[in-house]
Amino acid sequence: MQRTGFQPDQFTFASVLPACAKVGALEQGMDVHQSINERGISSNVVVVTALVDMYAKCGSIDKAREVFDKMPQRNVVSWNVMIAGYAQMGYNEKALETYKQMQLASVKPNSTTFASILPACAKIGDLQQGVDIHQSIKERGISSDVAVATALVDMYAKCRNIEKAHELFDRMPKKDVISWTAMISGYAQHEFAEKALQMFKQMQLAGVKPNSKTFSSILPACAKMGALEQGIDIHQSIKDRGILSNVVVATALVDMYAKCGSIDKARELFDRMPERDVFSWNTMIVGYTQNGFVEKALETFKQMQLAGVKPDSTTFASILPACAKMGALEQGIDIHQNVTEQGFLSDVVIASALVDMYAKCGSIDKAFELFDRMPQRNVVTWNTMIAGYAQNGLVEKALESFKQMQLEGIKPNSTTFINILPACAKMGALEQGMNIHQSITEEGLMSDIVVASALVDMYAKCGSIEKARELFDRMRQRDVVSWNAMIAGYAQNGFCKDALKIFELMKHSGTYPNIVSFACVLYACSHAGLVDEGCAYFNHMSKPYCITPTVDHYVCVVDLLARAGYLEDTLNFIIKMPVKPVAVVWMCFLAACRSHMNIGLGVYTAMLLFDLDPTNSATYILLSNIYAEVGRWAEVQMVRKLMKERGINKIPGCSWIEGQGQNLLQMN
């Protein structure tokens, strides 16, 4: 147009600026702005409003405001453009502030104003301002406007007043796909997954066709419920609608399949995506981590980097737990370097994930170094450090951190107590455990089944079995972990028959025992000499409970039979085991050979152990004791000489078999 000599006028500019806005052509928009100034029409309200809109939509919100503030005249459209610009850029407080300025300027809002400002209230969860705006809408008599009514439904849903949202939705004379999607999204986001799925069905029955936003809202509801079958049906609908190439919808599908445990299908979909953004990669990484495929998660992270996709804070917060689970310290260090380079180290979530990774990889000093340098620490960070100390056996440090956390004014939560109570249990710190019990009561967390179970376990491990039982009996709800804590408590305190009684009560209560339950019961039978009962329990694992015994259960049975003196039967049992007997099994048998003075089997077992685990001092000590107790001093000297030659030192005060028993009881 310009090349042919025609000069643009106000109508030209008012048309070309929205084109710049739609394609984000900021540089061209600035050229147009220059032309407007040169043509002397920068006071035209329609043209300048289009300029404000162009700058806002091209991401230059400060320039948009500068132009807006210089306007000699503003109408309702100008104000609406500025409010929408702020809201779309995520400056929700600024949007609300501009809305108030508009009212002070005596400009009456219209339906577009309300449809723009209500999402700002929704995003910051400001219900009170939303209610005030709702009142203004009523006064203006535009409650029936479908766009305004939909924005109201969305605002109430996002501000957690889901009942009011549904009430307004039901009263809408006309509902479009956006209205239905707002209601479905509201239910899905607030854990009402079943309600969201019901609404989705009702929408289809009403003849309203879902769009990409509907699908990306309903799929998380399927994921939360583990509703794979419904997710598959929705997948088919997406195909039928021809929107499988939509990156948001495809990512939501990947997430649904991963969360429903169908990780191979998730990967198949992911690999077929024509376009993947950082959210798609994050979803796949999280899916692998949550399903226990941590190596695959790390492999996908590498592929993401090779594809040139820059990781964001969510990526790092997702991949670091995978390193932690694998104990992949070297990869964790590399990721730490990436985090530092991208300036995410000040993010409290990522810093906490780094602390957790170092702690779980056994680098507790590095974990503390990071923790100590954090400018901001929240309850999650403290919980991570406390858990790190406890998991690395530094229980005193864990208790010190718990005290320091409180001194710094950080209020402990249920996770804090779940982490700190095992530390008290390991130390036998009953008094500190009782103080923590008091704190739990004050915080109103006694109804939390996991916290209550940890308390039962702490009292039992600290030898206060009566207090453990008192707490256990007062629990309104019990899961298998609660029952196991009580069974293990009785077993390790020598009340083996009580342990079996609790086990039977658990079965009658309808709670199915797990592998830990049987390990505790077998330990109790072993220490009480209840051979027949122990063998019966062992046989019950596969029928009727369909539990495959682990090596820990075989150790328990070996200990049960051997303690009772059935050494030949024990040896036959070991030989017939479907899993290859490890050193632990033979060590258990060797201890029994010593107790029952069977030199022949003892020597045979010791020779096997010298091949399996030649550095374990317990084997040499037990064999030496067997020889000593029958006065075969030459053989005792021979064993001691062998230890010296192999550089093996005796660990003082170590009873191997009792230690192994305690480990079995701590499998919970």
C-alpha positions as CSV (number, residue, x, y, z in Angstrom):
1,M,0.0,0.0,0.0
2,Q,2.8,2.4,1.0
3,R,4.8,1.5,-2.1
4,T,2.0,2.5,-4.4
5,G,1.8,5.9,-2.7
6,F,-1.3,5.5,-0.6
7,Q,-0.9,7.0,2.9
8,P,-2.3,5.0,5.8
9,D,-5.0,6.6,7.9
10,Q,-6.5,5.9,11.4
11,F,-8.5,3.0,10.0
12,T,-5.4,1.4,8.4
13,F,-3.5,1.6,11.7
14,A,-6.5,0.3,13.7
15,S,-6.5,-2.7,11.4
16,V,-2.8,-3.4,11.1
17,L,-1.9,-3.2,14.8
18,P,-4.1,-6.2,15.8
19,A,-2.2,-8.2,13.1
20,C,1.1,-7.3,14.7
21,A,-0.4,-8.3,18.1
22,K,-1.7,-11.7,16.8
23,V,1.7,-12.8,15.5
24,G,3.8,-11.1,18.2
25,A,5.5,-8.8,15.7
26,L,6.8,-6.3,18.2
27,E,9.5,-4.7,15.8
28,Q,6.9,-4.1,13.1
29,G,4.5,-2.8,15.7
30,M,7.1,-0.3,16.8
31,D,7.5,0.8,13.1
32,V,3.7,1.3,12.9
33,H,3.9,3.3,16.1
34,Q,6.5,5.6,14.6
35,S,4.3,6.1,11.5
36,I,1.3,7.0,13.8
37,N,3.4,9.7,15.5
38,E,4.6,11.0,12.1
39,R,1.0,11.2,10.8
40,G,0.0,13.2,13.9
41,I,-2.9,10.9,14.9
42,S,-1.4,9.7,18.3
43,S,-4.4,11.3,20.1
44,N,-6.9,9.1,18.3
45,V,-8.4,6.9,21.0
46,V,-9.1,3.9,18.7
47,V,-5.6,3.9,17.3
48,V,-3.8,4.4,20.6
49,T,-6.0,1.7,22.2
50,A,-4.8,-0.7,19.4
51,L,-1.2,0.4,20.2
52,V,-1.7,-0.5,23.9
53,D,-3.1,-3.8,22.9
54,M,-0.3,-4.6,20.5
55,Y,2.4,-3.8,23.1
56,A,0.7,-5.9,25.7
57,K,0.2,-8.9,23.4
58,C,3.8,-8.7,22.2
59,G,4.9,-9.0,25.9
60,S,6.0,-5.3,26.3
61,I,3.7,-4.5,29.1
62,D,5.7,-1.6,30.5
63,K,5.6,0.1,27.0
64,A,1.8,-0.6,26.9
65,R,1.3,1.2,30.2
66,E,3.5,4.1,29.1
67,V,1.3,4.6,26.0
68,F,-1.8,4.1,28.1
69,D,-0.8,6.7,30.7
70,K,-0.1,9.3,27.9
71,M,-3.5,8.9,26.4
72,P,-5.4,12.3,26.6
73,Q,-8.7,10.4,26.5
74,R,-9.6,6.8,27.5
75,N,-12.8,4.9,27.0
76,V,-14.0,1.6,28.4
77,V,-12.2,-0.3,25.6
78,S,-8.9,1.4,26.5
79,W,-9.2,0.4,30.1
80,N,-10.3,-3.2,29.1
81,V,-7.2,-3.6,26.9
82,M,-4.9,-2.5,29.7
83,I,-6.6,-4.8,32.3
84,A,-6.6,-7.7,29.9
85,G,-2.9,-7.1,29.1
86,Y,-1.9,-7.3,32.7
87,A,-4.1,-10.4,33.3
88,Q,-2.7,-12.2,30.3
89,M,0.9,-11.5,31.3
90,G,0.3,-12.8,34.8
91,Y,0.3,-9.4,36.5
92,N,-3.0,-10.1,38.3
93,E,-2.5,-7.6,41.1
94,K,-1.7,-4.9,38.5
95,A,-4.9,-5.9,36.6
96,L,-7.0,-5.5,39.8
97,E,-5.3,-2.2,40.6
98,T,-6.1,-0.9,37.1
99,Y,-9.7,-2.0,37.5
100,K,-10.0,0.1,40.6
101,Q,-8.4,3.1,38.9
102,M,-10.9,2.7,36.1
103,Q,-13.8,2.9,38.6
104,L,-12.1,6.0,40.2
105,A,-12.0,7.6,36.8
106,S,-15.8,7.1,36.6
107,V,-15.6,4.8,33.6
108,K,-18.3,2.1,33.9
109,P,-17.1,-1.5,33.4
110,N,-18.9,-3.6,30.8
111,S,-19.1,-7.3,30.2
112,T,-15.6,-7.4,28.6
113,T,-14.2,-5.7,31.7
114,F,-15.7,-8.3,33.9
115,A,-14.7,-11.2,31.7
116,S,-11.1,-9.9,31.8
117,I,-10.8,-9.1,35.5
118,L,-12.4,-12.2,37.0
119,P,-9.6,-14.5,35.8
120,A,-7.2,-12.2,37.7
121,C,-9.1,-12.9,40.9
122,A,-9.2,-16.6,40.1
123,K,-5.4,-16.8,39.5
124,I,-4.5,-15.2,42.8
125,G,-7.4,-16.9,44.7
126,D,-8.8,-13.6,45.8
127,L,-12.4,-14.7,46.6
128,Q,-13.4,-11.4,48.4
129,Q,-12.6,-9.2,45.4
130,G,-14.3,-11.8,43.2
131,V,-17.5,-11.5,45.3
132,D,-17.3,-7.7,45.2
133,I,-17.0,-7.9,41.4
134,H,-19.9,-10.4,41.3
135,Q,-22.0,-7.8,43.1
136,S,-21.1,-5.1,40.5
137,I,-22.1,-7.5,37.7
138,K,-25.5,-8.0,39.4
139,E,-26.0,-4.2,39.7
140,R,-25.1,-3.8,36.0
141,G,-27.7,-6.5,35.1
142,I,-25.3,-8.6,33.0
143,S,-25.2,-11.8,35.0
144,S,-26.8,-13.7,32.1
145,D,-24.0,-12.8,29.7
146,V,-22.4,-16.2,28.9
147,A,-18.8,-14.9,28.9
148,V,-19.3,-13.1,32.3
149,A,-21.2,-16.0,33.8
150,T,-18.5,-18.4,32.7
151,A,-15.8,-16.2,34.2
152,L,-17.8,-16.1,37.5
153,V,-18.0,-19.9,37.5
154,D,-14.3,-20.2,36.9
155,M,-13.5,-17.6,39.6
156,Y,-15.5,-19.4,42.3
157,A,-14.1,-22.8,41.3
158,K,-10.5,-21.6,41.3
159,C,-11.1,-19.8,44.7
160,R,-12.2,-23.1,46.1
161,N,-15.9,-22.2,46.4
162,I,-17.0,-25.1,44.2
163,E,-20.5,-25.2,45.5
164,K,-21.2,-21.6,44.5
165,A,-19.5,-22.3,41.1
166,H,-21.9,-25.1,40.5
167,E,-24.9,-23.1,41.7
168,L,-24.1,-20.3,39.1
169,F,-23.4,-22.9,36.4
170,D,-26.8,-24.5,37.0
171,R,-28.6,-21.1,36.7
172,M,-26.9,-20.2,33.4
173,P,-29.7,-20.0,30.7
174,K,-27.1,-20.9,28.0
175,K,-23.9,-23.0,28.4
176,D,-21.2,-23.2,25.9
177,V,-18.1,-25.4,25.7
178,I,-16.1,-22.8,27.8
179,S,-18.7,-22.9,30.6
180,W,-18.7,-26.7,30.8
181,T,-14.9,-26.7,30.7
182,A,-14.7,-24.2,33.5
183,M,-16.9,-26.4,35.7
184,I,-15.0,-29.6,34.8
185,S,-11.7,-27.9,35.4
186,G,-12.9,-26.6,38.8
187,Y,-13.8,-30.1,40.0
188,A,-10.7,-31.7,38.6
189,Q,-8.4,-29.1,40.2
190,H,-10.0,-29.5,43.7
191,E,-9.7,-33.3,43.9
192,F,-13.3,-34.0,42.9
193,A,-12.2,-36.2,40.0
194,E,-15.3,-38.3,40.0
195,K,-17.5,-35.2,39.8
196,A,-15.4,-33.9,36.9
197,L,-15.9,-37.1,35.0
198,Q,-19.7,-36.9,35.6
199,M,-19.8,-33.4,34.3
200,F,-17.9,-34.5,31.2
201,K,-20.5,-37.1,30.5
202,Q,-23.4,-34.6,31.1
203,M,-21.7,-32.2,28.7
204,Q,-21.7,-34.8,25.9
205,L,-25.3,-35.8,26.7
206,A,-26.2,-32.0,26.4
207,G,-24.8,-32.1,22.8
208,V,-21.8,-29.8,23.6
209,K,-18.7,-31.0,21.9
210,P,-15.5,-30.9,24.0
211,N,-12.5,-28.9,22.8
212,S,-8.8,-29.2,23.5
213,K,-9.1,-27.3,26.8
214,T,-11.9,-29.7,27.9
215,F,-9.7,-32.7,27.2
216,S,-6.7,-31.2,28.9
217,S,-8.9,-30.5,32.0
218,I,-10.6,-33.9,32.2
219,L,-7.5,-36.1,31.6
220,P,-6.0,-35.1,35.0
221,A,-9.2,-36.3,36.6
222,C,-8.7,-39.8,35.0
223,A,-5.1,-39.7,36.2
224,K,-6.0,-38.9,39.8
225,M,-8.6,-41.7,39.9
226,G,-6.5,-44.2,38.0
227,A,-9.4,-44.5,35.6
228,L,-7.5,-46.0,32.7
229,E,-10.5,-47.3,30.9
230,Q,-12.2,-43.9,30.9
231,G,-8.9,-42.3,29.8
232,I,-8.7,-44.7,26.9
233,D,-12.2,-43.7,25.8
234,I,-11.2,-40.0,26.0
235,H,-8.1,-40.8,24.0
236,Q,-10.4,-42.2,21.3
237,S,-12.6,-39.1,21.4
238,I,-9.4,-36.9,21.0
239,K,-8.5,-38.9,17.9
240,D,-12.0,-38.6,16.5
241,R,-11.8,-34.8,17.0
242,G,-8.5,-34.6,15.2
243,I,-6.6,-32.8,18.0
244,L,-4.1,-35.4,19.0
245,S,-1.4,-33.1,17.5
246,N,-2.2,-30.4,20.1
247,V,0.9,-30.4,22.4
248,V,-1.1,-29.6,25.6
249,V,-3.7,-32.4,25.0
250,A,-1.0,-34.9,24.0
251,T,1.0,-34.1,27.1
252,A,-2.1,-34.5,29.3
253,L,-2.6,-38.0,27.7
254,V,1.0,-39.0,28.4
255,D,0.5,-37.9,32.0
256,M,-2.8,-39.9,32.3
257,Y,-1.3,-43.1,31.0
258,A,1.8,-42.7,33.2
259,K,-0.3,-42.0,36.4
260,C,-2.5,-44.9,35.6
261,G,0.6,-47.2,35.5
262,S,0.6,-47.7,31.7
263,I,4.1,-46.2,31.3
264,D,4.8,-48.0,28.0
265,K,1.7,-46.5,26.4
266,A,2.8,-43.1,27.8
267,R,6.2,-43.4,26.1
268,E,4.6,-44.6,22.8
269,L,2.4,-41.5,22.7
270,F,5.3,-39.3,23.8
271,D,7.5,-40.7,21.0
272,R,4.8,-40.0,18.4
273,M,4.3,-36.4,19.4
274,P,5.1,-34.1,16.4
275,E,6.0,-31.4,18.8
276,R,7.3,-31.5,22.4
277,D,7.7,-28.6,24.8
278,V,9.4,-28.6,28.2
279,F,6.1,-29.6,29.9
280,S,5.9,-32.7,27.7
281,W,9.5,-33.8,28.7
282,N,8.8,-33.0,32.3
283,T,5.7,-35.2,32.2
284,M,7.6,-38.1,30.8
285,I,10.4,-37.7,33.4
286,V,7.9,-37.5,36.3
287,G,6.0,-40.5,34.9
288,Y,9.1,-42.7,34.9
289,T,10.2,-41.5,38.4
290,Q,6.7,-42.2,39.9
291,N,6.6,-45.6,38.3
292,G,10.0,-46.5,39.7
293,F,11.9,-46.4,36.4
294,V,14.5,-44.0,37.7
295,E,17.1,-45.0,35.1
296,K,14.6,-44.3,32.3
297,A,13.9,-40.9,33.9
298,L,17.6,-40.0,33.8
299,E,17.9,-41.3,30.2
300,T,14.9,-39.2,29.2
301,F,16.5,-36.1,30.9
302,K,19.6,-36.6,28.7
303,Q,17.5,-37.0,25.6
304,M,15.7,-33.8,26.5
305,Q,19.0,-31.9,26.6
306,L,20.2,-33.5,23.3
307,A,16.9,-32.3,21.7
308,G,17.9,-28.8,22.7
309,V,15.0,-28.3,25.2
310,K,16.2,-26.2,28.1
311,P,15.2,-27.7,31.5
312,D,13.1,-25.5,33.8
313,S,12.6,-25.6,37.6
314,T,10.1,-28.4,37.3
315,T,12.5,-30.5,35.3
316,F,15.2,-30.2,38.1
317,A,12.7,-30.8,40.9
318,S,11.6,-34.0,39.1
319,I,15.0,-35.4,38.0
320,L,16.8,-34.9,41.3
321,P,14.6,-37.4,43.2
322,A,15.5,-40.0,40.4
323,C,19.2,-39.4,41.2
324,A,18.4,-39.8,44.9
325,K,16.5,-43.1,44.4
326,M,19.4,-44.5,42.3
327,G,22.1,-43.2,44.5
328,A,23.5,-41.6,41.3
329,L,25.7,-39.0,42.9
330,E,27.9,-38.3,39.9
331,Q,24.8,-37.5,37.8
332,G,23.4,-35.5,40.7
333,I,26.5,-33.4,40.8
334,D,26.2,-32.7,37.0
335,I,22.6,-31.6,37.5
336,H,23.7,-29.4,40.5
337,Q,26.1,-27.7,38.0
338,N,23.2,-27.1,35.5
339,V,21.0,-25.7,38.3
340,T,23.7,-23.2,39.3
341,E,24.3,-22.2,35.7
342,Q,20.6,-21.5,35.1
343,G,20.3,-19.5,38.3
344,F,17.8,-21.9,40.0
345,L,19.8,-22.4,43.2
346,S,17.8,-19.8,45.0
347,D,14.6,-21.7,44.3
348,V,13.7,-23.3,47.7
349,V,12.1,-26.4,46.0
350,I,15.1,-27.2,43.9
351,A,17.6,-26.4,46.7
352,S,15.6,-28.8,48.9
353,A,15.7,-31.5,46.2
354,L,19.5,-31.1,45.9
355,V,19.9,-31.4,49.7
356,D,17.7,-34.6,49.5
357,M,19.7,-36.0,46.6
358,Y,23.1,-35.5,48.4
359,A,21.7,-37.0,51.6
360,K,20.2,-40.0,49.9
361,C,23.5,-40.5,48.0
362,G,25.4,-40.7,51.3
363,S,27.1,-37.3,50.8
364,I,25.6,-35.8,54.0
365,D,28.3,-33.2,54.5
366,K,27.6,-31.7,51.1
367,A,23.8,-31.8,51.9
368,F,24.4,-29.8,55.0
369,E,26.8,-27.4,53.2
370,L,24.0,-26.6,50.7
371,F,21.3,-26.5,53.4
372,D,23.5,-24.1,55.5
373,R,23.9,-21.7,52.5
374,M,20.2,-21.5,51.7
375,P,19.0,-17.9,52.1
376,Q,15.5,-19.3,52.7
377,R,14.4,-22.5,54.3
378,N,10.8,-23.8,54.7
379,V,9.4,-26.8,56.5
380,V,10.1,-29.0,53.4
381,T,13.8,-28.1,53.5
382,W,14.1,-28.8,57.2
383,N,12.3,-32.1,56.8
384,T,14.7,-33.1,54.0
385,M,17.7,-32.4,56.3
386,I,16.2,-34.2,59.3
387,A,15.4,-37.2,57.1
388,G,18.9,-37.1,55.6
389,Y,20.6,-37.3,59.0
390,A,18.3,-40.0,60.2
391,Q,18.8,-42.1,57.0
392,N,22.5,-41.8,57.3
393,G,22.5,-43.0,60.9
394,L,23.2,-39.6,62.4
395,V,20.2,-39.6,64.7
396,E,21.6,-37.1,67.2
397,K,22.1,-34.6,64.4
398,A,18.5,-35.3,63.3
399,L,17.3,-34.4,66.7
400,E,19.5,-31.3,66.9
401,S,18.1,-30.2,63.6
402,F,14.5,-30.7,64.8
403,K,15.3,-28.5,67.8
404,Q,17.0,-25.8,65.6
405,M,14.0,-25.8,63.2
406,Q,11.7,-24.9,66.0
407,L,14.1,-22.3,67.4
408,E,14.0,-20.6,63.9
409,G,10.2,-20.5,64.1
410,I,9.5,-23.1,61.5
411,K,6.4,-25.1,62.5
412,P,6.8,-28.9,62.1
413,N,4.2,-30.8,60.1
414,S,3.2,-34.4,59.8
415,T,6.2,-35.3,57.6
416,T,8.6,-33.7,60.2
417,F,7.2,-36.0,62.9
418,I,7.3,-39.1,60.6
419,N,11.0,-38.3,60.0
420,I,12.1,-37.5,63.6
421,L,10.3,-40.3,65.5
422,P,12.4,-43.1,64.0
423,A,15.5,-41.2,65.1
424,C,14.2,-41.2,68.7
425,A,13.4,-45.0,68.3
426,K,17.0,-45.7,67.1
427,M,18.5,-43.9,70.0
428,G,16.0,-45.2,72.5
429,A,15.4,-41.5,73.3
430,L,12.1,-42.0,75.1
431,E,12.0,-38.7,76.9
432,Q,12.5,-36.8,73.6
433,G,10.0,-39.0,71.9
434,M,7.4,-38.2,74.7
435,N,8.1,-34.4,74.1
436,I,7.5,-34.9,70.4
437,H,4.3,-36.8,71.2
438,Q,3.1,-33.7,73.2
439,S,3.9,-31.5,70.1
440,I,1.9,-33.8,67.9
441,T,-1.1,-33.6,70.2
442,E,-0.8,-29.8,70.3
443,E,-0.7,-29.7,66.5
444,G,-3.8,-31.8,66.2
445,L,-2.1,-34.6,64.2
446,M,-2.9,-37.6,66.3
447,S,-5.6,-38.6,63.8
448,D,-2.9,-38.9,61.1
449,I,-2.6,-42.6,60.7
450,V,1.1,-42.4,59.6
451,V,2.1,-40.2,62.5
452,A,0.2,-42.3,65.0
453,S,1.9,-45.5,63.6
454,A,5.3,-43.8,64.0
455,L,4.5,-43.0,67.6
456,V,3.5,-46.6,68.3
457,D,6.8,-47.8,66.7
458,M,8.8,-45.2,68.7
459,Y,7.3,-46.3,72.1
460,A,7.8,-50.0,71.3
461,K,11.4,-49.6,70.2
462,C,12.1,-47.5,73.3
463,G,10.8,-50.4,75.4
464,S,7.6,-48.7,76.5
465,I,5.4,-51.5,75.1
466,E,2.4,-50.7,77.3
467,K,2.3,-47.1,76.1
468,A,2.7,-48.3,72.5
469,R,-0.4,-50.6,73.0
470,E,-2.4,-47.9,74.7
471,L,-1.8,-45.6,71.7
472,F,-2.5,-48.4,69.2
473,D,-5.8,-49.2,70.9
474,R,-6.9,-45.5,70.7
475,M,-6.2,-45.3,67.0
476,R,-9.5,-44.7,65.1
477,Q,-8.0,-46.1,61.9
478,R,-5.2,-48.6,61.4
479,D,-3.4,-49.8,58.3
480,V,-1.0,-52.6,57.8
481,V,1.9,-50.4,58.9
482,S,0.2,-49.7,62.2
483,W,-0.4,-53.4,62.8
484,N,3.2,-54.2,61.8
485,A,4.5,-51.6,64.3
486,M,2.6,-53.3,67.1
487,I,3.6,-56.9,66.1
488,A,7.3,-55.9,65.8
489,G,7.1,-54.0,69.1
490,Y,5.9,-57.1,70.9
491,A,8.4,-59.4,69.1
492,Q,11.5,-57.3,69.8
493,N,10.5,-56.8,73.5
494,G,10.2,-60.5,74.0
495,F,6.4,-60.7,74.1
496,C,6.3,-63.2,71.2
497,K,2.9,-64.7,71.9
498,D,1.4,-61.3,72.1
499,A,2.9,-60.5,68.7
500,L,1.1,-63.6,67.3
501,K,-2.2,-62.5,69.0
502,I,-2.0,-59.1,67.3
503,F,-1.3,-60.7,64.0
504,E,-4.4,-62.8,64.3
505,L,-6.4,-59.7,65.3
506,M,-5.1,-57.9,62.2
507,K,-6.4,-60.7,60.0
508,H,-9.8,-60.7,61.6
509,S,-10.0,-56.9,61.2
510,G,-9.8,-57.4,57.4
511,T,-6.3,-55.9,57.0
512,Y,-4.2,-58.1,54.8
513,P,-0.7,-58.9,56.1
514,N,2.3,-58.0,53.9
515,I,5.9,-59.2,53.7
516,V,6.8,-57.2,56.8
517,S,4.0,-58.7,58.8
518,F,5.2,-62.2,58.1
519,A,8.8,-61.3,58.8
520,C,7.8,-60.0,62.3
521,V,5.7,-63.1,63.0
522,L,8.4,-65.5,61.9
523,Y,10.9,-63.6,64.1
524,A,8.5,-63.9,67.1
525,C,8.0,-67.7,66.5
526,S,11.8,-68.1,66.3
527,H,12.4,-66.4,69.6
528,A,9.6,-68.2,71.3
529,G,10.6,-71.6,69.9
530,L,7.2,-72.1,68.2
531,V,8.4,-74.2,65.3
532,D,5.1,-75.7,64.1
533,E,3.4,-72.3,64.3
534,G,6.3,-70.6,62.4
535,C,6.3,-73.2,59.6
536,A,2.5,-72.8,59.3
537,Y,2.8,-69.0,59.0
538,F,5.5,-69.4,56.4
539,N,3.4,-71.8,54.3
540,H,0.4,-69.3,54.6
541,M,2.4,-66.6,52.8
542,S,1.8,-68.1,49.4
543,K,-1.7,-69.5,50.2
544,P,-4.0,-67.7,50.8
545,Y,-2.0,-64.4,50.7
546,C,-0.1,-64.8,47.4
547,I,3.1,-63.4,49.0
548,T,6.3,-64.7,47.6
549,P,8.9,-65.1,50.4
550,T,12.0,-63.0,50.3
551,V,15.4,-63.9,51.5
552,D,14.5,-62.2,54.9
553,H,11.7,-64.7,55.4
554,Y,14.0,-67.6,54.6
555,V,16.5,-66.3,57.1
556,C,13.7,-66.3,59.7
557,V,12.7,-69.9,59.0
558,V,16.4,-71.0,59.1
559,D,16.7,-69.3,62.4
560,L,13.5,-70.8,63.7
561,L,14.5,-74.4,62.8
562,A,18.1,-74.0,63.8
563,R,17.4,-72.4,67.1
564,A,15.2,-75.3,68.0
565,G,18.0,-77.7,67.2
566,Y,16.7,-79.2,64.0
567,L,20.0,-78.7,62.2
568,E,19.6,-81.5,59.6
569,D,16.1,-80.3,58.7
570,T,17.5,-76.7,58.5
571,L,20.3,-77.8,56.1
572,N,17.7,-79.6,53.9
573,F,15.5,-76.5,53.9
574,I,18.5,-74.3,52.9
575,I,19.5,-76.7,50.1
576,K,15.8,-76.8,48.7
577,M,15.3,-73.0,48.9
578,P,14.1,-71.7,45.5
579,V,16.5,-68.7,45.8
580,K,20.2,-69.1,46.1
581,P,21.2,-68.9,49.8
582,V,23.2,-65.8,50.5
583,A,25.8,-65.3,53.3
584,V,23.1,-64.2,55.7
585,V,21.3,-67.6,55.6
586,W,24.5,-69.6,56.2
587,M,25.6,-67.2,59.0
588,C,22.3,-67.8,60.7
589,F,22.8,-71.6,60.4
590,L,26.4,-71.3,61.7
591,A,25.3,-69.4,64.8
592,A,22.9,-72.3,65.5
593,C,25.7,-74.9,64.9
594,R,27.7,-73.1,67.6
595,S,24.7,-73.0,70.0
596,H,24.0,-76.7,69.6
597,M,27.7,-77.7,69.5
598,N,27.6,-79.4,66.1
599,I,31.2,-79.1,65.1
600,G,30.9,-81.0,61.8
601,L,28.1,-78.8,60.3
602,G,29.7,-75.7,61.8
603,V,33.0,-76.3,60.1
604,Y,31.2,-77.1,56.8
605,T,29.2,-73.9,57.0
606,A,32.2,-71.8,57.9
607,M,34.1,-73.1,54.8
608,L,31.1,-72.1,52.6
609,L,31.0,-68.6,54.2
610,F,34.8,-68.1,53.7
611,D,34.0,-68.4,50.0
612,L,30.9,-66.3,50.0
613,D,32.1,-63.5,52.4
614,P,35.7,-63.9,53.3
615,T,36.0,-60.5,55.0
616,N,33.2,-61.0,57.6
617,S,34.8,-61.3,61.0
618,A,31.7,-62.9,62.5
619,T,32.4,-66.2,60.6
620,Y,35.9,-66.5,62.1
621,I,34.7,-65.6,65.6
622,L,31.8,-68.1,65.5
623,L,34.1,-70.9,64.2
624,S,36.8,-70.0,66.8
625,N,34.1,-70.1,69.6
626,I,32.9,-73.5,68.4
627,Y,36.5,-74.9,68.6
628,A,37.1,-73.2,72.0
629,E,34.0,-74.6,73.6
630,V,35.2,-78.2,72.9
631,G,38.8,-77.4,73.9
632,R,40.3,-77.7,70.4
633,W,42.8,-74.9,71.0
634,A,45.0,-75.7,68.0
635,E,42.1,-75.1,65.7
636,V,41.3,-71.8,67.6
637,Q,44.9,-70.7,67.0
638,M,44.6,-71.7,63.3
639,V,41.5,-69.5,62.9
640,R,43.1,-66.5,64.6
641,K,46.2,-66.9,62.4
642,L,44.0,-66.9,59.4
643,M,42.2,-63.7,60.5
644,K,45.6,-62.1,61.0
645,E,46.8,-63.1,57.6
646,R,43.7,-61.8,55.9
647,G,43.8,-58.5,57.9
648,I,40.4,-59.1,59.6
649,N,39.7,-57.4,62.9
650,K,37.1,-58.4,65.4
651,I,34.3,-55.9,65.9
652,P,33.9,-55.5,69.7
653,G,30.5,-55.9,71.2
654,C,28.8,-57.1,68.0
655,S,26.2,-59.8,68.2
656,W,25.6,-60.6,64.5
657,I,22.5,-62.7,64.8
658,E,20.7,-60.3,67.2
659,G,21.6,-57.4,64.9
660,Q,20.1,-59.3,61.9
661,G,16.9,-59.9,63.9
662,Q,16.5,-56.2,64.7
663,N,17.0,-55.4,61.0
664,L,14.1,-57.7,60.1
665,L,11.9,-55.9,62.6
666,Q,12.8,-52.5,61.1
667,M,11.7,-53.4,57.5
668,N,8.5,-51.3,58.1
